[in-house]
């Protein structure tokens, strides 16, 4: 058979090897990018905890700082379990077994 009539041969298993190498490179790249992101996030968390601990120690040691912190009113001042000064949250629960046609009960209660 003449060379011009012979079907052309592919590159064989070379494409499989190249595909495997490219896939491995992508997996390794994603792994390292994820690892770097994880280290950065962990570093920020540790830094935040250190800053919070230093702030707590300074509050414990300095009465003037405690007074300043207590006198501040603003959105960025957060005290655990407390509402901002002057804010009152009131709720009322009512139990109803009606069909929903009745007018709602008085929310302020009797008198």
Secondary structure, 3 states (H helix, E strand, C coil): CCHHHCCCCCCCCHHHHHHHHHHHHHHHHHHHHHHHHHHHHHHHHHHHHHHHHHHHHHHHHCHHHHHHHHHCCCCCCCCCCCCCCCCCCCCCCCCCCCCCCCCCCCCCCCC
